[in-house]
Amino acid sequence: MAPPYRQAGRRTPEPGLSTTRRVLLIVTPAVLAAATLRPRGGAVPASRSE
């Protein structure tokens, strides 16, 4: 026979940054850096010969 059901106790959140904030703190600067370093689409290639 199975033991009687016990309701799980609620875990209190750990102090510090939550997982969501930690991910945003890492991802946001990376996305901004990638957007800044991305080459512009309007430049004419230097190897173009006529």
Order of alpha helices (4+ residues) and beta strands (2+ residues): alpha
